[in-house]
């Protein structure tokens, strides 16, 4: 799990994974091919993260992204209805990432994103969206976004075809001089 945390006096800026994911969606010419916005009861772990009663519906935003004629990713984002009501259908159909929309529309400063990358089998629904056989391994990125005051904002799960996506990351050794690095690091290499 990678945590991107702001601790200084400057406004927070997500770098590394979040920046790379945004770049990947924007510059690889992906487009939102299908957008569904609905209210439904979230899974228990999502309700717990959002700190809302399990009986309260969350807003669920599903986006299928394509690059050319190929499926690129299918994402499901859960957020509390109070914030989602400020976003329009056109907002969600744009390339702008959902956390950036919340920051710009609601002036909620983001502080942290918790990322986990997991291999998961494609259930029938995911297989249909990603045009794969059920049970084929998918790469799932789960990102939990938090505001500076610790308020949970979004829990997003982005699924990629395991046969068509690789996760690569450049890690910078903490003591390496900037001149010794070949490219911009995604994050610092953790101490083991």
GUROBA-467950 format. One record per residue: x, y, z of N, C-alpha, C in turn. Coordinates in pm, whole numbers, padded with zeros to 5 digits, always signed. Atoms other than C-alpha are relative to their C-alpha. Example, Ala and Ser with C-alpha at 12.3 -4.5 7.8 and 13.67 -1.06 7.14 Angstrom:
<nodes>
+00089-00119+00000+01230-00450+00780+00090+00120+00000-00082-00119-00006+01367-00106+00714-00077+00109+00073
</nodes>
This chain:
<nodes>
+00084-00117+00000+00000+00000+00000+00089+00124+00000-00075-00123+00009+00132+00344-00093-00086+00112+00053+00075-00116-00049+00024+00653+00098+00072+00125-00048-00054-00127+00045+00076+00993-00053-00052+00105+00096+00044-00086-00108+00066+01240+00233+00060+00138-00012-00046-00139-00001+00094+01619+00253+00030+00040+00143-00034-00042-00136+00279+01750+00558+00052+00142+00007-00056-00135+00000+00410+02092+00453-00106+00107-00002+00094-00112+00001+00254+02435+00432-00053+00029-00140+00047-00019+00137+00216+02428+00052-00125-00084-00023+00117+00082+00030-00111+02299-00096+00043-00140-00042-00039+00137+00034-00109+01920-00137-00003-00022-00151-00001+00038+00141-00021+01777-00475+00026-00149-00005-00022+00142+00013-00064+01411-00553+00102-00023-00110-00100+00037+00099+00239+01278-00730+00013-00151+00004-00016+00144+00002+00346+00931-00816-00119-00067-00062+00106+00082+00057+00062+00686-00864-00115+00082-00055+00116-00078+00043-00221+00936-00881+00029+00079-00124-00040-00079+00116-00035+01155-01124+00017-00090-00121-00021+00091+00112+00064+00858-01337-00132-00054-00052+00129+00051+00043-00291+00722-01342-00074+00106-00079+00063-00110+00072-00425+01063-01445+00062+00015-00137-00071-00011+00127-00159+01085-01715-00040-00114-00093+00034+00117+00080-00241+00734-01831-00138+00018-00063+00135-00017+00053-00613+00813-01868-00006+00115-00100+00010-00120+00082-00555+01154-02027+00079-00014-00130-00086-00004+00117-00265+01103-02265-00001-00128-00082+00011+00120+00082-00339+00753-02381-00128+00004-00083+00119-00019+00083-00645+00894-02554-00114-00092+00041+00116+00078-00043-00892+00708-02341-00122+00091+00001+00125-00076-00006-01252+00813-02345-00099-00080+00083+00105+00066-00076-01547+00738-02124-00102-00050-00103+00091+00061+00097-01749+00496-02336-00138-00025+00061+00128+00021-00067-02017+00431-02076+00010+00057+00140+00005-00063-00132-02114+00624-01765-00134-00033+00063+00121+00029-00076-02364+00510-01504+00017+00064+00136+00001-00060-00133-02448+00713-01194-00128-00045+00066+00118+00053-00069-02681+00557-00940+00022+00006+00151-00008+00012-00145-02759+00538-00572-00032-00144+00036+00027+00135-00047-02736+00202-00402+00070-00022+00133-00065+00033-00126-02643+00044-00073+00139-00053-00031-00136+00045+00030-02266+00003-00074+00032-00129+00075-00048+00114-00077-02085-00313+00032+00041+00046+00140-00027-00034-00140-02021-00323+00409+00133+00071+00019-00131-00063-00019-01650-00236+00379+00005+00141-00056+00007-00135+00057-01733+00066+00164-00075+00092+00096+00076-00080-00097-01997+00192+00410+00086+00032+00122-00088-00023-00115-01744+00149+00691+00104+00106-00032-00099-00100+00038-01479+00347+00503-00063+00139-00010+00066-00129+00017-01725+00624+00414-00061+00053+00130+00053-00036-00132-01834+00630+00780-00148+00036-00008+00143-00024+00009-02199+00606+00693-00073-00128+00038+00078+00120-00035-02472+00373+00818-00018-00091-00121+00012+00097+00110-02498+00056+00610-00134+00014-00072+00132-00016+00061-02864+00142+00542-00011+00125-00087+00001-00122+00082-02773+00475+00374+00062-00029-00137-00059+00024+00133-02720+00461-00001+00119+00093-00025-00113-00081+00048-02396+00585-00154-00025+00028-00148+00004-00023+00144-02358+00737-00497+00108-00087-00062-00091+00091+00070-02196+00486-00730+00018+00054-00141-00032-00050+00134-02020+00610-01041+00081-00108-00071-00068+00103+00080-01929+00346-01298+00043+00064-00131-00049-00052+00129-01710+00441-01593+00077-00110-00072-00074+00092+00087-01597+00218-01876+00081+00088-00094-00089-00078+00086-01297+00365-02055+00053-00088-00111-00053+00069+00117-01185+00267-02401+00114+00083-00058-00106-00063+00079-00876+00344-02603-00014-00057-00139+00033+00050+00133-00968+00322-02966-00117-00096+00013+00108+00097-00012-01179+00008-02998+00025-00102+00111-00035+00092-00108-01015-00165-02699-00050+00051+00135+00035-00035-00138-01151-00170-02345+00128+00029+00074-00119-00039-00075-00900+00009-02124-00017-00028+00149+00022+00019-00144-01050+00005-01773-00147+00015+00033+00134-00018-00055-01371-00026-01576+00018+00042+00144-00015-00049-00137-01399+00178-01258-00135+00017+00067+00117-00022-00084-01650+00194-00977+00048+00086+00116-00035-00090-00110-01631+00486-00734-00123+00020+00088+00106-00021-00098-01837+00521-00418+00030+00130+00074-00018-00120-00080-01891+00854-00247-00132+00037+00065+00123-00041-00067-02138+01007-00004-00085+00088-00091+00093-00073+00085-02447+01151-00171+00007+00151+00013-00006-00146-00021-02400+01497-00019+00101+00065-00093-00102-00058+00088-02087+01555-00227-00034-00025-00145+00027+00036+00138-02198+01377-00538-00107+00088-00064+00108-00081+00055-02503+01599-00576+00050+00129-00065-00058-00122+00059-02271+01888-00675+00067-00026-00133-00065+00035+00126-02134+01702-00977-00105-00026-00107+00094+00020+00109-02306+01701-01315+00043-00120-00084-00029+00109+00092-02326+01426-01573+00117+00037-00091-00109-00045+00087-02098+01633-01799+00133-00001+00074-00123+00006-00079-01841+01665-01517+00057-00141-00001-00043+00139-00014-01828+01289-01481+00039-00063-00133-00031+00054+00133-01803+01229-01856+00133+00054-00052-00128-00059+00042-01487+01443-01881+00116-00090+00039-00123+00069-00037-01129+01327-01845+00045+00033+00141-00045-00045-00132-01095+01509-01513-00024-00109+00104+00017+00101-00105-01034+01264-01227-00099+00046+00106+00103-00028-00099-01309+01245-00967+00055+00077+00122-00050-00078-00115-01088+01364-00674+00025+00147-00035-00023-00137+00043-00992+01672-00873-00131+00077-00013+00131-00064+00008-01358+01745-00941-00051+00040+00139+00044-00034-00135-01435+01730-00569+00078+00118+00056-00082-00113-00047-01145+01962-00491-00045+00131-00064+00033-00122+00072-01242+02214-00758-00144+00046+00022+00141-00037-00015-01620+02204-00713-00038+00031+00144+00042-00013-00140-01644+02171-00336+00107+00061+00090-00112-00055-00078-01310+02317-00226+00036-00087+00119-00041+00095-00104-01233+02005-00024+00145-00037-00029-00140+00032+00027-00854+01984+00000+00033-00146+00032-00041+00138-00019-00732+01630-00048+00133-00005+00075-00123+00014-00075-00460+01508+00183+00072-00130-00029-00064+00130+00005-00399+01142+00120-00080-00094-00090+00062+00108+00077-00470+00853-00113+00069-00130+00041-00053+00131-00037-00425+00495+00005-00028-00095-00115+00011+00085+00118-00359+00254-00280+00033-00143+00034-00039+00141-00002-00368-00122-00295-00020-00055-00141+00006+00062+00132-00301-00321-00612-00009-00150+00024+00029+00140-00028-00443-00672-00616-00041-00071-00128+00053+00083+00108-00504-00952-00863-00131-00060+00050+00131+00055-00037-00872-01054-00856-00057-00075-00119+00064+00069+00113-01073-01302-01063-00117+00083-00052+00111-00073+00060-01323-01150-01304-00130-00074+00029+00133+00058-00015-01676-01214-01187-00076+00024-00131+00076-00011+00126-01951-01226-01451-00019+00145-00042+00023-00141+00032-02018-00850-01429+00127+00065-00055-00126-00058+00046-01653-00744-01459+00043-00061-00134-00036+00066+00126-01593-01001-01734-00077+00062-00116+00081-00062+00105-01878-00850-01932+00049+00139-00037-00048-00136+00027-01750-00494-01894+00134-00001-00071-00137-00001+00053-01388-00580-01973+00019-00095-00119-00002+00087+00117-01475-00827-02250+00103-00112+00014-00088+00113-00028-01290-01120-02093-00085-00119+00048+00064+00120-00051-01375-01473-01983-00012+00010+00153+00010+00000-00146-01509-01506-01627+00116-00078+00064-00108+00057-00082-01244-01594-01366+00139+00030-00049-00134-00039+00044-00956-01455-01573+00054+00102+00101-00054-00098-00095-00717-01257-01348-00007+00144-00053+00002-00143+00028-00771-00881-01344+00092+00070+00098-00077-00084-00091-00554-00612-01193-00096+00104+00057+00091-00095-00065-00755-00412-00939+00081+00101+00080-00057-00109-00080-00640-00075-00809-00113+00050+00088+00097-00060-00091-00831+00030-00500+00065+00123+00059-00054-00127-00050-00778+00393-00404-00102+00060+00094+00085-00062-00102-00918+00548-00086+00052+00142+00021-00039-00140-00010-00911+00927-00087-00053+00061+00130+00036-00065-00126-00914+01131+00235+00025+00149-00010-00019-00145-00008-00958+01503+00297+00103+00030+00108-00102-00038-00098-00708+01696+00509-00047-00020+00144+00050+00021-00136-00935+01665+00813-00027-00148+00030+00017+00144-00020-00941+01286+00769-00133-00054-00049+00129+00044+00051-01290+01274+00618+00019-00086-00124-00008+00083+00120-01322+00985+00371-00084+00062-00112+00068-00063+00113-01416+01117+00027-00048-00100-00104+00030+00090+00112-01405+00841-00231+00069-00133+00025-00064+00130+00011-01340+00469-00249-00022-00042-00145+00008+00035+00142-01261+00377-00610+00071-00132-00026-00062+00125+00046-01188+00039-00765+00007+00005-00151-00023-00007+00144-01036+00041-01111+00052-00136-00043-00037+00134+00046-01012-00288-01296+00058+00007-00141-00068+00008+00129-00775-00359-01584+00011-00148-00039-00023+00136+00048-00745-00669-01800+00143-00041+00035-00133+00049-00037-00455-00875-01667+00087-00034-00119-00077+00035+00119-00353-00973-02018+00039+00122-00082-00025-00118+00082-00334-00614-02142+00054+00118+00081-00047-00111-00083-00199-00407-01852+00112-00047+00091-00110+00025-00094+00124-00396-01655+00010+00119+00093-00021-00108-00096+00189-00196-01342+00152+00017+00014-00142-00031-00012+00532-00033-01354+00015+00127+00081-00022-00116-00084+00672+00215-01110+00151+00022+00015-00140-00034-00022+01004+00394-01084+00014+00042+00145-00023-00032-00140+01129+00402-00724+00136+00065+00014-00127-00069-00022+01399+00647-00617+00056-00040+00135-00065+00031-00127+01644+00540-00354+00011+00130+00079+00011-00121-00080+01606+00787-00067+00128+00082+00005-00127-00072-00012+01977+00877-00053+00065+00032-00134-00059-00025+00132+02037+00897-00428-00009+00148-00034+00003-00140+00042+02129+01236-00565-00092+00012-00122+00090-00016+00115+01880+01378-00817+00067-00026-00133-00071+00023+00126+02148+01361-01090+00021-00147-00031-00022+00143+00021+02187+00985-01040-00126-00072-00047+00127+00063+00038+01821+00916-01114-00023+00012-00149+00032+00001+00143+01708+00824-01463-00150+00014-00016+00143-00024+00010+01367+00981-01490-00057+00043+00133+00066-00047-00120+01119+01109-01239-00056-00119+00077+00049+00115-00077+01044+00862-00957-00150+00009+00026+00140+00005-00038+00691+00752-00880-00014+00028+00149+00000-00018-00145+00765+00743-00510+00137-00041+00051-00129+00042-00055+01056+00681-00278-00003-00148+00029-00012+00142-00028+01179+00328-00237-00013-00021+00151+00016+00020-00144+01061+00200+00102+00119-00074+00059-00105+00074-00072+01308+00078+00359-00055-00136+00037+00047+00136-00032+01282-00297+00401+00063-00050+00126
</nodes>
